């Protein structure tokens, strides 16, 4: 019998690939080679499955973020770059309709996503920017909260606004233009890292 973790992993992979509204539970059951009744053993309805599978994905990314922060304590700017590089690696598999579908059809799941996005920007990233400023890596005249709002809060919506940028550009190009160049614009002249070259 399939485990709840296996079901969540398969569900989020397919929801992000096909869109949470478009993919039916019948289709998911077929992909998994199980009956739809088996899904209902673990989840009372599709909305709960969407919410739980999204939380599963976000928990995985949060674990990645903790690891990145632990491994790069001496360089907050590099840490931010690596956090968003990992985030872009997740986003490249998203169909744009996944996030828009959450907002329209699964508001509780979208709230989970939105809360994560806000916490990432205004807690994790802002704290790292403050540390970088204390370390002398960011110019004194930079408003860190404004920078956070402009450059780090809604990356996924920019990536999917007109076309899916991931179908046009590779991750490193997107990372350079979304994150690295913006950070380069606020850092002091003596700061550098391997992504600035």
Secondary structure, DSSP 8 states (H G I E B T S, - for coil): ---HHHHHHHHHHHHHHH-TTTS-HHHHHHHHTS-HHHHHHH-SSHHHHHHHHHHHHHHHHHHHHHHHHHHTTT-HHHHHHHHHHHHHHHHTT--HHHHHHHHHH-HHHHHHHHHHHHHIIIIIIHHHHHHHHHTT-B-TT--HHHHHHHHTS-HHHHHTSSS-HHHHS-HHHHHIIIIIHHHHTTB-TT---TT--
